[in-house]
Amino acid sequence: MPKILVLGIGSPFQDDQLGWIVISRLQQSERLKAFSSEQLQLICVDRPGLQLLNLMQDAHIVFLIDALKLGSPIGSLHCLEADILESQDWVCNVPSSHAIGIVEALQIGRALDLLPAEFFLYGIEIGMIASQHFNLSPVIADAIEELVRQLEQDVLDKISRSH
């Protein structure tokens, strides 16, 4: 069975912490607790930059969760595959609070042949982040619940297909 990594990226500030919250909720899932750490890992990181490539190196399938600003209404859910991420010019122009953003890390990973076989970016469209605030906005809190349900099912589907 291929190893699956679900990686929540964020910071402690406002809606940027949504990746961490999603991981916390997935860690509480009885359906996911049935799998060993050799099969499924649920990890949180604070703005990893190029460390993202090291974190993904042993995984066959990676689900990355992050706050996104793609121009959709705040609270919109996004699910993007690695090829779409790398091919879209509009994504490359999205500002990142991370030293090196996801797209740049993926481009470097692709050039060095370091990417997992399957890679998905799940995110929620956010607004402005205020570094002095630590509470989620209500619209993001509601969207997290839907994202957790979708992600849990997608992880279970990947696990069942790999048997």
The 8 nearest C-alpha neighbors of each residue, nearest first, counted from 0:
[[1, 161, 162, 2, 38, 158, 3, 37],
 [2, 0, 59, 3, 38, 161, 60, 58],
 [1, 3, 38, 58, 59, 39, 37, 0],
 [4, 2, 60, 39, 58, 61, 38, 59],
 [3, 5, 61, 40, 39, 58, 6, 41],
 [6, 4, 62, 41, 61, 63, 40, 42],
 [5, 7, 63, 42, 43, 41, 64, 4],
 [8, 6, 18, 43, 64, 19, 22, 63],
 [9, 7, 18, 44, 65, 45, 43, 64],
 [10, 8, 16, 45, 15, 18, 46, 19],
 [9, 11, 16, 45, 12, 15, 46, 8],
 [12, 10, 16, 133, 13, 9, 15, 45],
 [13, 11, 133, 130, 10, 15, 132, 16],
 [12, 14, 133, 134, 135, 132, 15, 128],
 [15, 13, 135, 16, 17, 12, 136, 125],
 [16, 14, 9, 66, 17, 13, 10, 12],
 [15, 17, 9, 10, 14, 11, 19, 18],
 [16, 18, 20, 19, 15, 14, 21, 66],
 [19, 17, 7, 65, 64, 8, 21, 20],
 [20, 18, 7, 22, 17, 16, 21, 43],
 [19, 21, 23, 17, 22, 18, 24, 16],
 [20, 22, 24, 18, 23, 19, 147, 17],
 [23, 21, 25, 19, 20, 24, 7, 26],
 [22, 24, 20, 26, 21, 25, 19, 27],
 [25, 23, 21, 27, 26, 22, 20, 28],
 [24, 26, 22, 28, 27, 23, 21, 147],
 [27, 25, 23, 24, 28, 22, 41, 32],
 [28, 26, 24, 25, 29, 23, 32, 31],
 [29, 27, 25, 30, 31, 26, 32, 24],
 [28, 30, 32, 31, 27, 33, 26, 25],
 [29, 31, 28, 32, 33, 155, 34, 151],
 [30, 32, 33, 28, 29, 34, 25, 26],
 [31, 33, 29, 34, 30, 28, 26, 27],
 [34, 32, 31, 30, 35, 29, 28, 39],
 [35, 33, 32, 31, 38, 39, 36, 37],
 [34, 36, 37, 38, 39, 33, 32, 40],
 [35, 37, 39, 38, 40, 34, 41, 2],
 [38, 36, 35, 39, 2, 40, 34, 3],
 [39, 37, 2, 35, 36, 34, 3, 1],
 [40, 38, 3, 36, 4, 2, 37, 35],
 [39, 41, 4, 36, 5, 42, 3, 38],
 [40, 42, 5, 6, 22, 4, 39, 26],
 [41, 43, 6, 7, 40, 5, 44, 22],
 [44, 42, 7, 19, 6, 8, 22, 45],
 [45, 43, 8, 7, 46, 47, 9, 42],
 [44, 46, 9, 10, 47, 8, 43, 11],
 [47, 45, 97, 9, 48, 8, 44, 10],
 [48, 46, 50, 51, 45, 49, 44, 97],
 [49, 47, 99, 50, 98, 51, 46, 100],
 [48, 50, 51, 104, 52, 47, 99, 53],
 [51, 49, 47, 53, 52, 48, 54, 104],
 [50, 52, 49, 54, 47, 53, 48, 55],
 [53, 51, 55, 50, 54, 49, 56, 108],
 [54, 52, 50, 56, 55, 51, 49, 57],
 [53, 55, 51, 52, 56, 50, 57, 58],
 [56, 54, 52, 53, 58, 57, 51, 115],
 [55, 57, 53, 58, 54, 52, 113, 115],
 [58, 56, 55, 59, 2, 54, 115, 53],
 [59, 57, 2, 55, 60, 3, 56, 4],
 [58, 60, 115, 2, 116, 1, 3, 117],
 [61, 59, 117, 3, 58, 118, 115, 116],
 [62, 60, 118, 4, 5, 3, 119, 63],
 [61, 63, 5, 119, 120, 118, 6, 4],
 [62, 64, 120, 6, 5, 121, 7, 119],
 [65, 63, 7, 121, 18, 122, 120, 8],
 [66, 64, 122, 18, 8, 67, 7, 9],
 [65, 67, 123, 122, 15, 125, 124, 17],
 [68, 66, 124, 123, 122, 125, 69, 65],
 [69, 67, 124, 70, 125, 93, 66, 126],
 [68, 70, 71, 67, 93, 124, 90, 89],
 [69, 71, 68, 72, 124, 73, 67, 93],
 [72, 70, 69, 73, 124, 75, 68, 74],
 [71, 73, 75, 74, 124, 70, 125, 126],
 [74, 72, 124, 125, 75, 126, 71, 138],
 [73, 75, 124, 139, 123, 142, 138, 72],
 [76, 74, 124, 123, 73, 72, 71, 77],
 [77, 75, 123, 122, 74, 124, 78, 146],
 [76, 78, 122, 121, 123, 79, 75, 124],
 [79, 77, 121, 120, 122, 119, 80, 76],
 [78, 80, 120, 119, 83, 77, 121, 84],
 [79, 81, 119, 83, 82, 118, 120, 84],
 [82, 80, 84, 118, 83, 119, 85, 79],
 [83, 81, 85, 84, 80, 86, 79, 118],
 [84, 82, 86, 80, 81, 85, 87, 79],
 [85, 83, 81, 82, 86, 87, 80, 79],
 [84, 86, 82, 83, 87, 81, 102, 106],
 [85, 87, 83, 84, 82, 88, 90, 81],
 [86, 88, 89, 90, 84, 85, 83, 91],
 [89, 87, 91, 90, 86, 92, 85, 84],
 [90, 88, 92, 87, 91, 93, 69, 86],
 [89, 91, 93, 92, 88, 87, 84, 69],
 [92, 90, 88, 89, 93, 102, 87, 103],
 [93, 91, 90, 89, 94, 88, 95, 69],
 [92, 94, 90, 91, 95, 68, 69, 89],
 [95, 93, 92, 96, 68, 100, 91, 97],
 [94, 96, 97, 100, 93, 98, 99, 101],
 [97, 95, 98, 94, 46, 100, 99, 10],
 [96, 98, 46, 95, 99, 100, 48, 47],
 [99, 97, 48, 100, 96, 46, 95, 47],
 [100, 98, 48, 97, 103, 104, 49, 101],
 [101, 99, 97, 103, 102, 95, 48, 104],
 [100, 102, 104, 103, 105, 99, 48, 51],
 [103, 101, 105, 104, 100, 106, 91, 85],
 [102, 104, 106, 105, 100, 101, 99, 107],
 [103, 105, 101, 107, 102, 106, 49, 108],
 [106, 104, 108, 102, 103, 107, 109, 101],
 [105, 107, 103, 109, 108, 104, 102, 110],
 [106, 108, 110, 104, 105, 109, 111, 103],
 [109, 107, 113, 105, 111, 106, 114, 110],
 [108, 110, 112, 106, 111, 107, 105, 114],
 [111, 109, 107, 108, 112, 106, 113, 105],
 [110, 112, 108, 109, 113, 107, 114, 106],
 [113, 111, 109, 110, 108, 114, 107, 115],
 [114, 112, 108, 111, 109, 56, 115, 52],
 [115, 113, 108, 112, 109, 116, 56, 52],
 [114, 116, 59, 117, 60, 58, 118, 113],
 [115, 117, 59, 60, 114, 118, 58, 61],
 [118, 116, 60, 115, 61, 59, 119, 81],
 [117, 119, 61, 81, 60, 80, 62, 115],
 [120, 118, 80, 62, 79, 81, 63, 61],
 [121, 119, 63, 79, 78, 62, 64, 80],
 [122, 120, 78, 64, 77, 63, 119, 79],
 [123, 121, 65, 77, 66, 64, 67, 76],
 [122, 124, 76, 66, 75, 74, 67, 77],
 [123, 125, 67, 73, 74, 75, 68, 66],
 [126, 124, 73, 68, 67, 66, 123, 74],
 [127, 125, 73, 128, 124, 68, 14, 67],
 [126, 128, 129, 125, 14, 68, 13, 15],
 [129, 127, 13, 130, 126, 14, 12, 15],
 [128, 130, 131, 132, 127, 13, 12, 133],
 [131, 129, 12, 132, 128, 13, 133, 11],
 [130, 132, 129, 133, 12, 13, 128, 11],
 [133, 131, 13, 130, 129, 12, 134, 128],
 [132, 134, 13, 12, 11, 135, 131, 130],
 [135, 133, 13, 132, 136, 14, 12, 16],
 [136, 134, 13, 14, 140, 137, 139, 133],
 [135, 137, 139, 138, 140, 134, 14, 13],
 [138, 136, 140, 139, 141, 135, 142, 134],
 [137, 139, 141, 140, 136, 74, 142, 73],
 [140, 138, 142, 141, 74, 137, 136, 143],
 [139, 141, 137, 143, 138, 142, 135, 136],
 [142, 140, 138, 139, 143, 144, 137, 145],
 [141, 143, 139, 145, 144, 140, 74, 146],
 [144, 142, 146, 140, 145, 141, 147, 139],
 [145, 143, 147, 142, 146, 141, 148, 140],
 [144, 146, 148, 142, 143, 147, 149, 141],
 [145, 147, 143, 149, 148, 144, 150, 142],
 [146, 148, 150, 144, 145, 149, 151, 21],
 [149, 147, 145, 151, 146, 150, 152, 144],
 [150, 148, 146, 152, 147, 151, 153, 145],
 [149, 151, 153, 147, 152, 148, 146, 154],
 [150, 152, 154, 148, 153, 149, 147, 155],
 [151, 153, 155, 149, 150, 154, 156, 148],
 [152, 154, 156, 150, 155, 151, 149, 157],
 [155, 153, 157, 151, 156, 152, 150, 158],
 [154, 156, 158, 152, 153, 157, 159, 151],
 [155, 157, 153, 159, 154, 158, 152, 160],
 [158, 156, 154, 160, 155, 159, 153, 161],
 [157, 159, 155, 161, 156, 160, 154, 162],
 [158, 160, 156, 161, 157, 162, 155, 154],
 [161, 159, 157, 158, 162, 156, 155, 0],
 [160, 162, 158, 159, 0, 157, 1, 156],
 [161, 160, 159, 0, 158, 157, 1, 156]]
